[in-house]
Amino acid sequence: MLNVSPSSVFLAIDKFEEEFGIHVFVRQRASGLALTTDGKRAIERTIRLLDEVRAFQSELTTEGDHLEGGVEVACFSSLSPNILPQVIRDMQTRHPGIVVNLREGDMIGIQDDLRSGMVDLLLSYDNGMPEDFELEILADAPPHAVVAASNPLARQDVVSLEQLVDRPLLLLNLPQSSRYAVGLFERAGLRPRDIRRVASFEMVRSAVAANLGVAVLNIKPLTDRTYSGLEVACRPIVPQHHVPRIVLATRKGGGLGRNALAFAQCCTAFFRTEAAKSLFVHPPVPEP
């Protein structure tokens, strides 16, 4: 990936360790390298220094509002299709010289991408977000039930977890998503009897539309029609036990360059729009 020979990389690591008098890695025969506590601290600090260098360089080499270059963004895979195309379109309108390079994945993978310096920003839910990130809250994302349009529950204004617990529960097969959905039932003293894991967000919706089960999601596409041509109905869950938030995460203490700041501003602006508000299913406000 670096276009540098492994021996040169090892030599650079050896020189670094000798100069600073620490062990960054422990060499393990047949198992490669294991990161030490001192090494982890050194790498995290180095990434923050590089962030500051890039931010400083960006300020010196760009003039006025004209920005050029790239910005590296990671996003939780179930969020990205519903949010990022519109944010990137806004970026291209405001800053046509910036290219947004996107990485999608599960929460653990994209957190590693941010921590390692592979990306500048991370868009995800705040569930399981580590303390070494700084978070900007963009929106509340309350859970809602997804049922087939032909399901009797679709005729209700709201549904409860008790009404869902005896039906097959279709879960997005991502660790954090599965734990969150099952945790909602457990906090209410319930346990789903039949859990089925599905590979993708849209497959969850299509399976629900075919009345193969129900689902609990936090974001709603603009249309209730699925790839199969069948429709789902999205209904708020009451009472609300736990409402996650969509956040923009950055490395704590790391400076953002102007390109990354511009992307963050476009994200914030998008979540103020009606299009963004329509992505969430909120429970009705109680009458006074």
N, C-alpha and C positions, 0 to 999 in steps of 0.2 A: 504493500500500500504506500509506503514511503519512497519507493524506488531507491532504497539504500540496502546494502547487504546486511544480513543478520550479524556478521562479525563486527561491522562498524557500529551497529546499534548497541551491541554488548560492550564494546570499547567505550562508547559515550556514557553508558550507565556506570561502568567501572570508574571513569574519570570523575563523574558527578559524585559518586559515593566517596571517593578518595578526597576530593576537594572539600566536601562538607562534613566528612567524618561520620556518615550515617550509612545504614544498610537500607536501600530502597526495596530490594528484593532479597528473598532467600532462594538460592538455587536448589532445586530438587531434581535429583537424577531421574530421568525418564518422565518427569512431570512438569518440566518447564520452570517458571518462576512463580513465587508466592509473594504477594505484596505485604510489607511489614507495616506496623503502625506509623513509624517515622516516614516510611515511603508514602503512605496514604496522605499524611499531612503535607509532605513536600509537593506531591503532585497536585493536590487541591489548591495549595498556595500558588503554584506555578500557573495553573489555569486562570486563577484570578488575576495574576500579573499580566498574562497574555490578553485577558479581556480588557484590562486597562490600556495596554499598548495599542490594541486594535481600536478602542474608542478614541484614544489620543490621535492615532494616525488618521482616523476618519474625520475628526474635527479639523485637522490641518489640511487634508487633501480635498475637502469638499467646500464649495462656496454657496452661500445663501441656502435656498431650498432645493437646489439641484443635488440629487443623490444618485450614485451609481454603485454597481457591484452586486453582491449577493447577501442574503440573510438565510441562516440555517434554522429551520423550525421543525420541531417534533410535535406530534399530536396523537392522542388516543384514537385508535382506529374507528371506534363507533361514532366519534364526534366529527372527524374530519370531513366526511362527505356533506354534512349538513351545515357546516360553518365556514370552512376554509375557502371553498371556491369564491364565495362572495367577498371574504376579506381580501383574498389575493386579487380579485378583480378591482377592488377599491384601491389596493396598493398600486396596481398597474396604471390606474387613472391618475393618481396623485404623484406617483414616482415611477415613471416608465423606465427609468434606468436601473431599477432594482429587480433582481431575479430572486424569487422565493424558492428555495430548495427544501422540499418537504420530506420528512421521514415519518411513517406511520407505524404503530406497534402497540403492544400491550403496555400497561402502566409501568411495570418493572423495567422493561427494555428501554422505553423512552426516557425514564428517569436516569438510567445509566448513560444514555446518550447526552443528556444535559450535564450530568456530573463530570463526565469525561471530557467535556468541551467539544463534542461532535456537533452540538447544536447550540444556538444562542438563546432560544426560548422554547418553552414547552406549554402546550395547551392541553388541559386534562381536567378531570374532576379532582377535588381536594382530598378525597378518600385515600389514605395511605401515603400522603405526600410527606416526605421527610423534612426534618427541621433545618437542614442546610440549604433550603431553597427559600427565596423570597416570593411571596404570592400576591398577585393582584386579583381581587375577586371581580368577576365579570357578570355572573348571573347565578341565581338560585335555580336548581334543576330538580324540582320535586318528583318523586316517583309516581308513575301512573300505570294503570292496568291496560294491557292490550288484549282485546278479545276479538273473535270473529264478528263481522257485522251481523251474522245470523244468530249469534249467541244471545240468549235472553238478557244477559248482563248489559248488552249494548243499549238496551232500552232504558237503563237507569242513568241518572245524572252523575252518581258517584258509586263506587264499589268499595268493599272492605276486603281486607286480607282473609277474613274468615270465609268469604264467598269464593275465594280463589284456591284455598288450601287443598281441597279435595280433587282438583283438576290437575292434569299433567302440567307441570311448570317447565316452560322452555327457557333455558338459560343460555346466554351468550357464553361460549366456551373460552372465556378469558378469566384468569384467576381472581383479579380484583372484582370484576363484574359479578361473577358467581357468588363470591363471599358476601358481597353487598346485598344482593337480592335475597339470598337465603337468610342473611342476618336480619332483614326486615321482619320476616316471619318469626324468627327465634325471639326477637325483642318483644314481639306481641304474644309470646307464649305458644306459638304454633310451629308445626313442622310439616312442610310439604310432603305428601305421600309418594309422589311420582315426579322425579326430576329427570329431565332429558336435556342434554347439552347439544347445542347447535353451533356450527362453525362461524357464522357471520350474522351481522345485524339484520340484513335484509332477509336471510333465511329464517330467522326468528319470526319476522313479520309474516312471511309467506306461509310458514307452517301454522301460525296462529290463524291466518285468514282461511286456511283449509280446515279449521276447527280441530287441529291436532293437539291443542292445549292452549294455555294462556301464558302471558309474559308480563314481567315488570320491567319497564324501561324508564329512562329519565329524559329522553329527547324524542321529539316527534317530527318526522319529515313533513313537508308541506302538504303532501297528499296521503290519503288513507288507502289508496289503491296500491297493491303490491305488484311485484314482478309477475306473479301468476295471473294477474287480472282480477283476483278477488280482493275484497276490502276488509280492513280491520276497523275497529272502533277503539278510541283511546279515552279512558275515563279516569278522573282523579281518584286516588286512594285516600280514604278517610278512616280513622284519623291519621295524620302525618306523624310518623315516628322518627324519621331521620331524613333530612333534606340536604343532599350534597350540593356543592357549588362548583361551577366551572371557573377555573382559575388560569391565569397566565403566570408561569413559574420561570424564575431566573436564578442563577447561582448567587447565593448570598455573598455580598461583598464584592462581586464582580461588576465592572462597569460595562454598560451597554453602548455599542457604537450607534451612530446616527441611523443606520439602516435598520437595526433591531428596534430602536426606539420608534421609528416610523411604523414598523409592523405592529408594535404594541399599541400605538395610537389608533391604527386602523381597526384592531381587534376591539378596543374600547368603544370606538364609534359604532361598529357594527352592532354591538349588544345594546345600543340605545335605540335601534330601529324596530319598527313593527315586525319586520321579517324575523328578527331574532326573537322577539317576544312570542311569536306564533310557534316557536319550536318547543314550548313548554306547556304542560297541562297543569294548571293550578287549581286547587280545590276552591269551591265557591266561598266568597267572603261571608261570614255569619252576619245576619241582620242584627242591628243594635236593639 
